[in-house]
Amino acid sequence: MKKYLGIFVLLAVWLPALPAWSMEATSPDKLVDNTAQEVLTIVRQDKSLQGSHAKILDLVEAKILPHFNFNRMTRLAMGKNWSKASPDQQEQLVKEFRTLLVRTYSNALTDYRDHTIKVEPLKVAADDTDTTVKTKVMQDSGQQPVPIDYSMEKTGDGWKVYDVTVAGVSLVTNYRSTFNNQVRDGGVDKLLKTLVDKNRSLIAADKKADAR
């Protein structure tokens, strides 16, 4: 899963390029198809992104994160353990899980600048509120394409991603196993401590790399 999840952030970047009104009027697959090349061009041309964790994070924060439903992603990753967390713990879980995903995978953004994305056509009815956008990342010659599926829901703020399935492995399901083990061994508090400690480590590593 970790091998392919570096593609996660790259594939997410198709969402932000259009304004909100256009997003609401565009089907999810067309949204992907119309914006992928534009965003990939930015990544390819902006050489300052290479090696700058801070600039990459700024790009992700501004362009990508508003189009992901991290609340639902966290609830799904927690599964039955979500109800064991207090409202304050739930809020902190969403915050820390969001940080973990961004810090873990955002730096792979520039590694896939030369890849192309193929989006499968999708029929979405006007009253549909949930769908899956299927894409393939075309890799170097001789390598098999990597299938990426986006589980998306239609909200008052437009279509939002709540899960990403890479080569048949769900991001949410992958984390659910880890979260379940942490909660079983030490409760929600142990899971939160693990997330906080991991995020602190990732942040420190990024700052150290940028200082070089």
Rosetta constraint file for C-alpha pairs under 8 A:
AtomPair CA 1 CA 5 HARMONIC 5.97 0.50
AtomPair CA 1 CA 166 HARMONIC 7.21 0.50
AtomPair CA 1 CA 169 HARMONIC 6.71 0.50
AtomPair CA 1 CA 174 HARMONIC 7.95 0.50
AtomPair CA 2 CA 6 HARMONIC 6.88 0.50
AtomPair CA 4 CA 8 HARMONIC 7.49 0.50
AtomPair CA 4 CA 146 HARMONIC 7.97 0.50
AtomPair CA 4 CA 166 HARMONIC 6.63 0.50
AtomPair CA 4 CA 167 HARMONIC 7.76 0.50
AtomPair CA 5 CA 9 HARMONIC 7.88 0.50
AtomPair CA 5 CA 105 HARMONIC 6.87 0.50
AtomPair CA 5 CA 166 HARMONIC 6.90 0.50
AtomPair CA 6 CA 10 HARMONIC 7.65 0.50
AtomPair CA 6 CA 105 HARMONIC 5.33 0.50
AtomPair CA 6 CA 106 HARMONIC 7.59 0.50
AtomPair CA 6 CA 107 HARMONIC 7.95 0.50
AtomPair CA 6 CA 108 HARMONIC 5.07 0.50
AtomPair CA 6 CA 109 HARMONIC 7.41 0.50
AtomPair CA 7 CA 11 HARMONIC 6.08 0.50
AtomPair CA 7 CA 105 HARMONIC 7.82 0.50
AtomPair CA 7 CA 108 HARMONIC 6.78 0.50
AtomPair CA 7 CA 109 HARMONIC 7.23 0.50
AtomPair CA 7 CA 112 HARMONIC 7.11 0.50
AtomPair CA 8 CA 12 HARMONIC 6.26 0.50
AtomPair CA 8 CA 105 HARMONIC 6.87 0.50
AtomPair CA 8 CA 164 HARMONIC 7.48 0.50
AtomPair CA 8 CA 166 HARMONIC 7.97 0.50
AtomPair CA 9 CA 13 HARMONIC 6.52 0.50
AtomPair CA 9 CA 105 HARMONIC 6.21 0.50
AtomPair CA 9 CA 106 HARMONIC 5.68 0.50
AtomPair CA 9 CA 108 HARMONIC 7.25 0.50
AtomPair CA 9 CA 109 HARMONIC 6.10 0.50
AtomPair CA 10 CA 106 HARMONIC 7.93 0.50
AtomPair CA 10 CA 108 HARMONIC 7.36 0.50
AtomPair CA 10 CA 109 HARMONIC 5.04 0.50
AtomPair CA 10 CA 110 HARMONIC 7.97 0.50
AtomPair CA 10 CA 112 HARMONIC 6.93 0.50
AtomPair CA 11 CA 117 HARMONIC 7.93 0.50
AtomPair CA 12 CA 64 HARMONIC 6.54 0.50
AtomPair CA 13 CA 17 HARMONIC 7.94 0.50
AtomPair CA 13 CA 36 HARMONIC 7.10 0.50
AtomPair CA 13 CA 39 HARMONIC 6.55 0.50
AtomPair CA 13 CA 63 HARMONIC 7.07 0.50
AtomPair CA 13 CA 64 HARMONIC 5.76 0.50
AtomPair CA 14 CA 31 HARMONIC 7.19 0.50
AtomPair CA 14 CA 32 HARMONIC 5.21 0.50
AtomPair CA 14 CA 33 HARMONIC 7.78 0.50
AtomPair CA 14 CA 35 HARMONIC 5.10 0.50
AtomPair CA 14 CA 36 HARMONIC 4.62 0.50
AtomPair CA 14 CA 39 HARMONIC 6.47 0.50
AtomPair CA 15 CA 31 HARMONIC 6.76 0.50
AtomPair CA 15 CA 32 HARMONIC 6.51 0.50
AtomPair CA 15 CA 35 HARMONIC 7.08 0.50
AtomPair CA 15 CA 63 HARMONIC 7.75 0.50
AtomPair CA 15 CA 64 HARMONIC 6.66 0.50
AtomPair CA 15 CA 67 HARMONIC 6.67 0.50
AtomPair CA 16 CA 35 HARMONIC 7.96 0.50
AtomPair CA 16 CA 63 HARMONIC 4.97 0.50
AtomPair CA 16 CA 64 HARMONIC 5.80 0.50
AtomPair CA 16 CA 67 HARMONIC 7.17 0.50
AtomPair CA 17 CA 35 HARMONIC 5.92 0.50
AtomPair CA 17 CA 38 HARMONIC 7.56 0.50
AtomPair CA 17 CA 39 HARMONIC 6.93 0.50
AtomPair CA 17 CA 63 HARMONIC 7.30 0.50
AtomPair CA 18 CA 22 HARMONIC 6.09 0.50
AtomPair CA 18 CA 23 HARMONIC 6.17 0.50
AtomPair CA 18 CA 35 HARMONIC 7.30 0.50
AtomPair CA 19 CA 23 HARMONIC 6.30 0.50
AtomPair CA 20 CA 24 HARMONIC 6.38 0.50
AtomPair CA 20 CA 157 HARMONIC 7.65 0.50
AtomPair CA 20 CA 158 HARMONIC 7.27 0.50
AtomPair CA 21 CA 25 HARMONIC 6.60 0.50
AtomPair CA 22 CA 26 HARMONIC 6.12 0.50
AtomPair CA 23 CA 27 HARMONIC 7.71 0.50
AtomPair CA 23 CA 31 HARMONIC 6.93 0.50
AtomPair CA 23 CA 158 HARMONIC 6.41 0.50
AtomPair CA 23 CA 159 HARMONIC 7.54 0.50
AtomPair CA 24 CA 157 HARMONIC 7.89 0.50
AtomPair CA 24 CA 158 HARMONIC 5.27 0.50
AtomPair CA 24 CA 159 HARMONIC 7.34 0.50
AtomPair CA 26 CA 30 HARMONIC 6.28 0.50
AtomPair CA 26 CA 31 HARMONIC 5.93 0.50
AtomPair CA 27 CA 31 HARMONIC 6.09 0.50
AtomPair CA 27 CA 124 HARMONIC 6.76 0.50
AtomPair CA 28 CA 32 HARMONIC 6.37 0.50
AtomPair CA 28 CA 122 HARMONIC 7.83 0.50
AtomPair CA 28 CA 133 HARMONIC 6.76 0.50
AtomPair CA 28 CA 159 HARMONIC 7.11 0.50
AtomPair CA 29 CA 33 HARMONIC 6.18 0.50
AtomPair CA 29 CA 119 HARMONIC 6.61 0.50
AtomPair CA 29 CA 120 HARMONIC 7.14 0.50
AtomPair CA 29 CA 121 HARMONIC 6.25 0.50
AtomPair CA 29 CA 122 HARMONIC 5.87 0.50
AtomPair CA 29 CA 133 HARMONIC 5.97 0.50
AtomPair CA 30 CA 34 HARMONIC 5.80 0.50
AtomPair CA 30 CA 121 HARMONIC 7.90 0.50
AtomPair CA 31 CA 35 HARMONIC 6.18 0.50
AtomPair CA 32 CA 36 HARMONIC 5.79 0.50
AtomPair CA 32 CA 119 HARMONIC 7.03 0.50
AtomPair CA 33 CA 37 HARMONIC 7.74 0.50
AtomPair CA 33 CA 118 HARMONIC 7.76 0.50
AtomPair CA 33 CA 119 HARMONIC 6.25 0.50
AtomPair CA 34 CA 38 HARMONIC 7.79 0.50
AtomPair CA 35 CA 39 HARMONIC 6.28 0.50
AtomPair CA 36 CA 40 HARMONIC 6.05 0.50
AtomPair CA 36 CA 117 HARMONIC 7.35 0.50
AtomPair CA 37 CA 41 HARMONIC 5.99 0.50
AtomPair CA 38 CA 42 HARMONIC 6.61 0.50
AtomPair CA 39 CA 43 HARMONIC 6.43 0.50
AtomPair CA 40 CA 44 HARMONIC 6.11 0.50
AtomPair CA 40 CA 113 HARMONIC 6.29 0.50
AtomPair CA 41 CA 45 HARMONIC 6.01 0.50
AtomPair CA 42 CA 46 HARMONIC 5.84 0.50
AtomPair CA 43 CA 47 HARMONIC 7.71 0.50
AtomPair CA 43 CA 49 HARMONIC 7.35 0.50
AtomPair CA 43 CA 109 HARMONIC 7.89 0.50
AtomPair CA 43 CA 110 HARMONIC 6.57 0.50
AtomPair CA 43 CA 113 HARMONIC 6.26 0.50
AtomPair CA 44 CA 110 HARMONIC 7.69 0.50
AtomPair CA 44 CA 113 HARMONIC 5.59 0.50
AtomPair CA 44 CA 114 HARMONIC 7.58 0.50
AtomPair CA 48 CA 52 HARMONIC 6.88 0.50
AtomPair CA 48 CA 55 HARMONIC 7.74 0.50
AtomPair CA 49 CA 53 HARMONIC 7.70 0.50
AtomPair CA 49 CA 55 HARMONIC 5.91 0.50
AtomPair CA 49 CA 56 HARMONIC 5.85 0.50
AtomPair CA 49 CA 110 HARMONIC 7.17 0.50
AtomPair CA 50 CA 110 HARMONIC 6.23 0.50
AtomPair CA 51 CA 210 HARMONIC 7.51 0.50
AtomPair CA 52 CA 56 HARMONIC 6.29 0.50
AtomPair CA 52 CA 210 HARMONIC 6.09 0.50
AtomPair CA 53 CA 57 HARMONIC 6.09 0.50
AtomPair CA 53 CA 107 HARMONIC 6.53 0.50
AtomPair CA 53 CA 206 HARMONIC 6.06 0.50
AtomPair CA 53 CA 207 HARMONIC 7.76 0.50
AtomPair CA 53 CA 209 HARMONIC 7.83 0.50
AtomPair CA 53 CA 210 HARMONIC 6.48 0.50
AtomPair CA 54 CA 58 HARMONIC 6.23 0.50
AtomPair CA 54 CA 206 HARMONIC 7.91 0.50
AtomPair CA 54 CA 210 HARMONIC 7.50 0.50
AtomPair CA 55 CA 59 HARMONIC 6.24 0.50
AtomPair CA 56 CA 60 HARMONIC 6.22 0.50
AtomPair CA 56 CA 106 HARMONIC 6.84 0.50
AtomPair CA 56 CA 107 HARMONIC 6.76 0.50
AtomPair CA 56 CA 109 HARMONIC 7.67 0.50
AtomPair CA 57 CA 61 HARMONIC 5.95 0.50
AtomPair CA 57 CA 102 HARMONIC 7.66 0.50
AtomPair CA 57 CA 103 HARMONIC 7.93 0.50
AtomPair CA 57 CA 106 HARMONIC 6.78 0.50
AtomPair CA 58 CA 62 HARMONIC 6.09 0.50
AtomPair CA 59 CA 63 HARMONIC 5.80 0.50
AtomPair CA 59 CA 64 HARMONIC 7.57 0.50
AtomPair CA 60 CA 64 HARMONIC 5.02 0.50
AtomPair CA 60 CA 65 HARMONIC 6.30 0.50
AtomPair CA 60 CA 102 HARMONIC 7.73 0.50
AtomPair CA 60 CA 106 HARMONIC 7.08 0.50
AtomPair CA 61 CA 65 HARMONIC 5.42 0.50
AtomPair CA 61 CA 66 HARMONIC 7.59 0.50
AtomPair CA 62 CA 66 HARMONIC 7.46 0.50
AtomPair CA 64 CA 68 HARMONIC 7.32 0.50
AtomPair CA 67 CA 159 HARMONIC 7.21 0.50
AtomPair CA 67 CA 160 HARMONIC 4.97 0.50
AtomPair CA 67 CA 161 HARMONIC 6.50 0.50
AtomPair CA 68 CA 160 HARMONIC 5.07 0.50
AtomPair CA 68 CA 161 HARMONIC 4.71 0.50
AtomPair CA 68 CA 162 HARMONIC 6.18 0.50
AtomPair CA 69 CA 73 HARMONIC 6.27 0.50
AtomPair CA 69 CA 160 HARMONIC 5.87 0.50
AtomPair CA 69 CA 161 HARMONIC 5.92 0.50
AtomPair CA 69 CA 162 HARMONIC 5.31 0.50
AtomPair CA 70 CA 74 HARMONIC 5.93 0.50
AtomPair CA 70 CA 94 HARMONIC 6.35 0.50
AtomPair CA 70 CA 97 HARMONIC 7.87 0.50
AtomPair CA 70 CA 98 HARMONIC 6.31 0.50
AtomPair CA 70 CA 162 HARMONIC 6.86 0.50
AtomPair CA 71 CA 75 HARMONIC 6.29 0.50
AtomPair CA 71 CA 94 HARMONIC 5.75 0.50
AtomPair CA 72 CA 76 HARMONIC 6.10 0.50
AtomPair CA 72 CA 162 HARMONIC 6.17 0.50
AtomPair CA 73 CA 77 HARMONIC 6.10 0.50
AtomPair CA 73 CA 162 HARMONIC 5.15 0.50
AtomPair CA 73 CA 163 HARMONIC 6.43 0.50
AtomPair CA 73 CA 172 HARMONIC 6.51 0.50
AtomPair CA 74 CA 78 HARMONIC 6.06 0.50
AtomPair CA 74 CA 93 HARMONIC 7.10 0.50
AtomPair CA 74 CA 94 HARMONIC 5.68 0.50
AtomPair CA 74 CA 97 HARMONIC 6.78 0.50
AtomPair CA 74 CA 172 HARMONIC 7.84 0.50
AtomPair CA 75 CA 79 HARMONIC 6.11 0.50
AtomPair CA 75 CA 82 HARMONIC 5.91 0.50
AtomPair CA 76 CA 172 HARMONIC 6.42 0.50
AtomPair CA 76 CA 173 HARMONIC 7.84 0.50
AtomPair CA 76 CA 176 HARMONIC 7.52 0.50
AtomPair CA 77 CA 172 HARMONIC 4.95 0.50
AtomPair CA 77 CA 173 HARMONIC 6.24 0.50
AtomPair CA 77 CA 175 HARMONIC 5.81 0.50
AtomPair CA 77 CA 176 HARMONIC 4.36 0.50
AtomPair CA 77 CA 179 HARMONIC 7.19 0.50
AtomPair CA 78 CA 82 HARMONIC 5.12 0.50
AtomPair CA 78 CA 176 HARMONIC 5.72 0.50
AtomPair CA 78 CA 179 HARMONIC 6.28 0.50
AtomPair CA 78 CA 180 HARMONIC 7.01 0.50
AtomPair CA 79 CA 176 HARMONIC 6.86 0.50
AtomPair CA 80 CA 84 HARMONIC 7.75 0.50
AtomPair CA 81 CA 85 HARMONIC 7.04 0.50
AtomPair CA 81 CA 180 HARMONIC 7.28 0.50
AtomPair CA 81 CA 183 HARMONIC 7.44 0.50
AtomPair CA 82 CA 90 HARMONIC 7.28 0.50
AtomPair CA 84 CA 188 HARMONIC 7.36 0.50
AtomPair CA 85 CA 89 HARMONIC 5.45 0.50
AtomPair CA 85 CA 90 HARMONIC 5.76 0.50
AtomPair CA 85 CA 188 HARMONIC 6.28 0.50
AtomPair CA 86 CA 90 HARMONIC 6.05 0.50
AtomPair CA 87 CA 91 HARMONIC 6.24 0.50
AtomPair CA 88 CA 92 HARMONIC 6.31 0.50
AtomPair CA 89 CA 93 HARMONIC 5.98 0.50
AtomPair CA 89 CA 188 HARMONIC 7.71 0.50
AtomPair CA 89 CA 192 HARMONIC 7.96 0.50
AtomPair CA 90 CA 94 HARMONIC 6.30 0.50
AtomPair CA 91 CA 95 HARMONIC 6.39 0.50
AtomPair CA 92 CA 96 HARMONIC 6.07 0.50
AtomPair CA 92 CA 192 HARMONIC 7.67 0.50
AtomPair CA 93 CA 97 HARMONIC 5.89 0.50
AtomPair CA 93 CA 192 HARMONIC 6.53 0.50
AtomPair CA 94 CA 98 HARMONIC 6.01 0.50
AtomPair CA 95 CA 99 HARMONIC 6.31 0.50
AtomPair CA 96 CA 100 HARMONIC 6.07 0.50
AtomPair CA 96 CA 192 HARMONIC 7.69 0.50
AtomPair CA 96 CA 195 HARMONIC 6.11 0.50
AtomPair CA 96 CA 196 HARMONIC 6.47 0.50
AtomPair CA 96 CA 199 HARMONIC 7.38 0.50
AtomPair CA 97 CA 101 HARMONIC 6.23 0.50
AtomPair CA 97 CA 195 HARMONIC 7.13 0.50
AtomPair CA 98 CA 102 HARMONIC 6.25 0.50
AtomPair CA 99 CA 103 HARMONIC 5.92 0.50
AtomPair CA 99 CA 199 HARMONIC 6.77 0.50
AtomPair CA 100 CA 104 HARMONIC 5.82 0.50
AtomPair CA 100 CA 195 HARMONIC 7.25 0.50
AtomPair CA 100 CA 198 HARMONIC 7.55 0.50
AtomPair CA 100 CA 199 HARMONIC 5.82 0.50
AtomPair CA 101 CA 105 HARMONIC 6.06 0.50
AtomPair CA 101 CA 106 HARMONIC 7.82 0.50
AtomPair CA 102 CA 106 HARMONIC 5.34 0.50
AtomPair CA 103 CA 107 HARMONIC 7.38 0.50
AtomPair CA 103 CA 199 HARMONIC 7.44 0.50
AtomPair CA 103 CA 202 HARMONIC 6.45 0.50
AtomPair CA 103 CA 203 HARMONIC 7.30 0.50
AtomPair CA 104 CA 202 HARMONIC 7.44 0.50
AtomPair CA 105 CA 109 HARMONIC 7.66 0.50
AtomPair CA 107 CA 111 HARMONIC 7.96 0.50
AtomPair CA 108 CA 112 HARMONIC 7.07 0.50
AtomPair CA 109 CA 113 HARMONIC 7.25 0.50
AtomPair CA 115 CA 137 HARMONIC 6.70 0.50
AtomPair CA 115 CA 138 HARMONIC 5.97 0.50
AtomPair CA 115 CA 139 HARMONIC 5.95 0.50
AtomPair CA 115 CA 140 HARMONIC 7.70 0.50
AtomPair CA 116 CA 137 HARMONIC 5.92 0.50
AtomPair CA 116 CA 138 HARMONIC 5.38 0.50
AtomPair CA 116 CA 139 HARMONIC 7.53 0.50
AtomPair CA 117 CA 135 HARMONIC 6.68 0.50
AtomPair CA 117 CA 136 HARMONIC 5.72 0.50
AtomPair CA 117 CA 137 HARMONIC 4.82 0.50
AtomPair CA 117 CA 138 HARMONIC 6.18 0.50
AtomPair CA 118 CA 135 HARMONIC 5.47 0.50
AtomPair CA 118 CA 136 HARMONIC 5.16 0.50
AtomPair CA 118 CA 137 HARMONIC 6.56 0.50
AtomPair CA 118 CA 138 HARMONIC 7.44 0.50
AtomPair CA 119 CA 133 HARMONIC 7.58 0.50
AtomPair CA 119 CA 134 HARMONIC 6.15 0.50
AtomPair CA 119 CA 135 HARMONIC 4.42 0.50
AtomPair CA 119 CA 136 HARMONIC 6.60 0.50
AtomPair CA 120 CA 133 HARMONIC 7.30 0.50
AtomPair CA 120 CA 134 HARMONIC 5.63 0.50
AtomPair CA 120 CA 135 HARMONIC 5.96 0.50
AtomPair CA 122 CA 133 HARMONIC 7.10 0.50
AtomPair CA 124 CA 128 HARMONIC 6.28 0.50
AtomPair CA 124 CA 131 HARMONIC 7.68 0.50
AtomPair CA 128 CA 154 HARMONIC 7.63 0.50
AtomPair CA 129 CA 153 HARMONIC 5.46 0.50
AtomPair CA 129 CA 154 HARMONIC 4.66 0.50
AtomPair CA 129 CA 155 HARMONIC 7.50 0.50
AtomPair CA 130 CA 151 HARMONIC 7.50 0.50
AtomPair CA 130 CA 152 HARMONIC 5.71 0.50
AtomPair CA 130 CA 153 HARMONIC 4.37 0.50
AtomPair CA 130 CA 154 HARMONIC 6.16 0.50
AtomPair CA 131 CA 151 HARMONIC 6.07 0.50
AtomPair CA 131 CA 152 HARMONIC 5.43 0.50
AtomPair CA 131 CA 153 HARMONIC 6.50 0.50
AtomPair CA 132 CA 149 HARMONIC 6.34 0.50
AtomPair CA 132 CA 150 HARMONIC 5.30 0.50
AtomPair CA 132 CA 151 HARMONIC 4.58 0.50
AtomPair CA 132 CA 152 HARMONIC 5.93 0.50
AtomPair CA 133 CA 149 HARMONIC 5.64 0.50
AtomPair CA 133 CA 150 HARMONIC 5.04 0.50
AtomPair CA 133 CA 151 HARMONIC 6.72 0.50
AtomPair CA 133 CA 152 HARMONIC 7.52 0.50
AtomPair CA 134 CA 147 HARMONIC 7.29 0.50
AtomPair CA 134 CA 148 HARMONIC 6.07 0.50
AtomPair CA 134 CA 149 HARMONIC 4.50 0.50
AtomPair CA 134 CA 150 HARMONIC 6.44 0.50
AtomPair CA 135 CA 147 HARMONIC 5.86 0.50
AtomPair CA 135 CA 148 HARMONIC 5.17 0.50
AtomPair CA 135 CA 149 HARMONIC 6.09 0.50
AtomPair CA 136 CA 145 HARMONIC 5.87 0.50
AtomPair CA 136 CA 146 HARMONIC 5.40 0.50
AtomPair CA 136 CA 147 HARMONIC 4.41 0.50
AtomPair CA 136 CA 148 HARMONIC 5.80 0.50
AtomPair CA 137 CA 145 HARMONIC 5.35 0.50
AtomPair CA 137 CA 146 HARMONIC 5.04 0.50
AtomPair CA 137 CA 147 HARMONIC 6.44 0.50
AtomPair CA 137 CA 148 HARMONIC 7.40 0.50
AtomPair CA 138 CA 144 HARMONIC 7.42 0.50
AtomPair CA 138 CA 145 HARMONIC 4.71 0.50
AtomPair CA 138 CA 146 HARMONIC 6.79 0.50
AtomPair CA 139 CA 143 HARMONIC 5.85 0.50
AtomPair CA 139 CA 144 HARMONIC 6.79 0.50
AtomPair CA 139 CA 145 HARMONIC 5.77 0.50
AtomPair CA 139 CA 146 HARMONIC 7.53 0.50
AtomPair CA 146 CA 166 HARMONIC 7.31 0.50
AtomPair CA 146 CA 167 HARMONIC 6.04 0.50
AtomPair CA 147 CA 166 HARMONIC 6.12 0.50
AtomPair CA 147 CA 167 HARMONIC 5.21 0.50
AtomPair CA 147 CA 168 HARMONIC 7.65 0.50
AtomPair CA 148 CA 164 HARMONIC 6.96 0.50
AtomPair CA 148 CA 165 HARMONIC 5.63 0.50
AtomPair CA 148 CA 166 HARMONIC 4.73 0.50
AtomPair CA 148 CA 167 HARMONIC 6.32 0.50
AtomPair CA 148 CA 168 HARMONIC 7.95 0.50
AtomPair CA 149 CA 164 HARMONIC 5.79 0.50
AtomPair CA 149 CA 165 HARMONIC 4.99 0.50
AtomPair CA 149 CA 166 HARMONIC 6.63 0.50
AtomPair CA 150 CA 161 HARMONIC 6.42 0.50
AtomPair CA 150 CA 162 HARMONIC 7.78 0.50
AtomPair CA 150 CA 163 HARMONIC 6.12 0.50
AtomPair CA 150 CA 164 HARMONIC 4.83 0.50
AtomPair CA 150 CA 165 HARMONIC 6.51 0.50
AtomPair CA 151 CA 161 HARMONIC 5.76 0.50
AtomPair CA 151 CA 162 HARMONIC 5.86 0.50
AtomPair CA 151 CA 163 HARMONIC 5.12 0.50
AtomPair CA 151 CA 164 HARMONIC 6.23 0.50
AtomPair CA 151 CA 165 HARMONIC 7.93 0.50
AtomPair CA 152 CA 159 HARMONIC 6.25 0.50
AtomPair CA 152 CA 160 HARMONIC 5.31 0.50
AtomPair CA 152 CA 161 HARMONIC 4.38 0.50
AtomPair CA 152 CA 162 HARMONIC 5.86 0.50
AtomPair CA 152 CA 163 HARMONIC 7.32 0.50
AtomPair CA 153 CA 159 HARMONIC 5.47 0.50
AtomPair CA 153 CA 160 HARMONIC 5.43 0.50
AtomPair CA 153 CA 161 HARMONIC 6.54 0.50
AtomPair CA 153 CA 162 HARMONIC 7.25 0.50
AtomPair CA 154 CA 158 HARMONIC 5.55 0.50
AtomPair CA 154 CA 159 HARMONIC 4.33 0.50
AtomPair CA 154 CA 160 HARMONIC 6.39 0.50
AtomPair CA 155 CA 159 HARMONIC 5.96 0.50
AtomPair CA 155 CA 160 HARMONIC 7.12 0.50
AtomPair CA 163 CA 170 HARMONIC 6.91 0.50
AtomPair CA 163 CA 171 HARMONIC 6.24 0.50
AtomPair CA 163 CA 172 HARMONIC 6.02 0.50
AtomPair CA 164 CA 170 HARMONIC 5.90 0.50
AtomPair CA 164 CA 171 HARMONIC 5.50 0.50
AtomPair CA 164 CA 172 HARMONIC 7.46 0.50
AtomPair CA 165 CA 169 HARMONIC 5.14 0.50
AtomPair CA 165 CA 170 HARMONIC 4.10 0.50
AtomPair CA 165 CA 171 HARMONIC 5.88 0.50
AtomPair CA 166 CA 170 HARMONIC 6.37 0.50
AtomPair CA 166 CA 171 HARMONIC 7.44 0.50
AtomPair CA 169 CA 173 HARMONIC 7.62 0.50
AtomPair CA 169 CA 174 HARMONIC 7.15 0.50
AtomPair CA 170 CA 174 HARMONIC 5.96 0.50
AtomPair CA 171 CA 175 HARMONIC 6.45 0.50
AtomPair CA 172 CA 176 HARMONIC 6.11 0.50
AtomPair CA 173 CA 177 HARMONIC 6.72 0.50
AtomPair CA 174 CA 178 HARMONIC 7.23 0.50
AtomPair CA 175 CA 179 HARMONIC 6.08 0.50
AtomPair CA 176 CA 180 HARMONIC 5.92 0.50
AtomPair CA 177 CA 181 HARMONIC 6.37 0.50
AtomPair CA 178 CA 182 HARMONIC 6.40 0.50
AtomPair CA 179 CA 183 HARMONIC 6.20 0.50
AtomPair CA 179 CA 191 HARMONIC 6.63 0.50
AtomPair CA 180 CA 184 HARMONIC 6.00 0.50
AtomPair CA 181 CA 185 HARMONIC 6.16 0.50
AtomPair CA 182 CA 186 HARMONIC 6.12 0.50
AtomPair CA 182 CA 187 HARMONIC 6.78 0.50
AtomPair CA 182 CA 188 HARMONIC 7.56 0.50
AtomPair CA 182 CA 190 HARMONIC 6.33 0.50
AtomPair CA 182 CA 191 HARMONIC 5.23 0.50
AtomPair CA 183 CA 187 HARMONIC 3.99 0.50
AtomPair CA 183 CA 188 HARMONIC 5.16 0.50
AtomPair CA 183 CA 189 HARMONIC 7.79 0.50
AtomPair CA 183 CA 190 HARMONIC 6.63 0.50
AtomPair CA 183 CA 191 HARMONIC 5.94 0.50
AtomPair CA 185 CA 190 HARMONIC 7.79 0.50
AtomPair CA 186 CA 190 HARMONIC 5.03 0.50
AtomPair CA 186 CA 191 HARMONIC 7.43 0.50
AtomPair CA 187 CA 191 HARMONIC 6.80 0.50
AtomPair CA 188 CA 192 HARMONIC 6.20 0.50
AtomPair CA 189 CA 193 HARMONIC 6.16 0.50
AtomPair CA 190 CA 194 HARMONIC 6.13 0.50
AtomPair CA 191 CA 195 HARMONIC 6.23 0.50
AtomPair CA 192 CA 196 HARMONIC 6.07 0.50
AtomPair CA 193 CA 197 HARMONIC 6.00 0.50
AtomPair CA 194 CA 198 HARMONIC 6.07 0.50
AtomPair CA 195 CA 199 HARMONIC 6.08 0.50
AtomPair CA 196 CA 200 HARMONIC 6.16 0.50
AtomPair CA 197 CA 201 HARMONIC 6.27 0.50
AtomPair CA 198 CA 202 HARMONIC 6.28 0.50
AtomPair CA 199 CA 203 HARMONIC 6.06 0.50
AtomPair CA 200 CA 204 HARMONIC 6.09 0.50
AtomPair CA 201 CA 205 HARMONIC 6.18 0.50
AtomPair CA 202 CA 206 HARMONIC 6.23 0.50
AtomPair CA 203 CA 207 HARMONIC 6.24 0.50
AtomPair CA 204 CA 208 HARMONIC 6.14 0.50
AtomPair CA 205 CA 209 HARMONIC 6.18 0.50
AtomPair CA 206 CA 210 HARMONIC 6.20 0.50
AtomPair CA 207 CA 211 HARMONIC 6.19 0.50
AtomPair CA 208 CA 212 HARMONIC 6.78 0.50
